[in-house]
């Protein structure tokens, strides 16, 4: 079970870092074994990898909106 947990932790960390190419590669490699649980909850943050990605995308879009439409003020 430890190996599966470490794969889930690795997946979670990659989502947090926004490493889309590595996330995609990891999911493609795991297609046959299905050991990565995308609903895995991190103990420290009590959130899933996908929630982390959504937060990153939301935050980055807010910054884009602020700088692109409002300007650098």
C-alpha distance (Angstrom), angle and dihedral (degrees) to the residues before:
residue distance angle dihedral
X1 . . .
X2 3.80 . .
X3 3.80 92.2 .
X4 3.80 91.7 53.6
X5 3.81 91.3 48.4
X6 3.79 91.0 51.2
X7 3.83 90.5 51.5
X8 3.79 89.8 50.8
X9 3.80 90.3 48.2
X10 3.80 90.7 49.1
X11 3.81 90.1 49.7
X12 3.81 90.4 48.6
X13 3.81 91.8 49.9
X14 3.80 92.6 48.8
X15 3.81 89.8 51.3
X16 3.79 89.3 50.7
X17 3.78 91.2 51.5
X18 3.81 92.9 47.1
X19 3.80 93.7 -124.2
X20 3.82 96.0 158.9
X21 3.81 95.9 171.1
X22 3.81 92.1 52.5
X23 3.81 92.5 44.5
X24 3.80 90.4 51.9
X25 3.81 91.8 47.3
X26 3.80 91.9 48.3
X27 3.82 92.4 50.4
X28 3.82 91.8 46.7
X29 3.81 91.4 51.2
X30 3.80 90.8 48.1
X31 3.81 94.9 51.3
X32 3.80 93.9 101.2
X33 3.81 99.3 41.7
X34 3.83 99.8 35.4
X35 3.79 93.7 -153.7
X36 3.81 96.5 140.2
X37 3.78 112.7 89.4
X38 3.81 109.2 -157.8
X39 3.82 88.6 -164.9
X40 3.81 92.4 56.0
X41 3.82 111.1 135.1
X42 3.79 120.1 -139.8
X43 3.79 112.8 -130.6
X44 3.82 95.1 -139.4
X45 3.81 99.3 48.6
X46 3.82 101.9 21.0
X47 3.81 89.4 -135.2
X48 3.79 136.2 117.2
X49 3.82 126.6 -119.9
X50 3.79 91.4 -109.4
X51 3.79 91.8 52.8
X52 3.80 88.5 53.7
X53 3.82 90.7 52.1
X54 3.80 91.9 48.5
X55 3.81 90.5 50.9
X56 3.80 91.3 49.9
X57 3.79 92.6 49.0
X58 3.80 92.2 46.7
X59 3.79 92.5 48.1
X60 3.80 93.9 46.6
X61 3.83 91.0 48.8
X62 3.80 90.3 51.7
X63 3.80 90.1 53.3
X64 3.82 91.2 46.2
X65 3.80 90.9 49.9
X66 3.78 92.2 48.6
X67 3.80 95.5 50.1
X68 3.79 98.9 36.1
X69 3.79 102.1 42.4
X70 3.80 103.3 24.5
X71 3.78 98.5 32.6
X72 3.77 133.3 -135.7
X73 3.80 102.1 -50.8
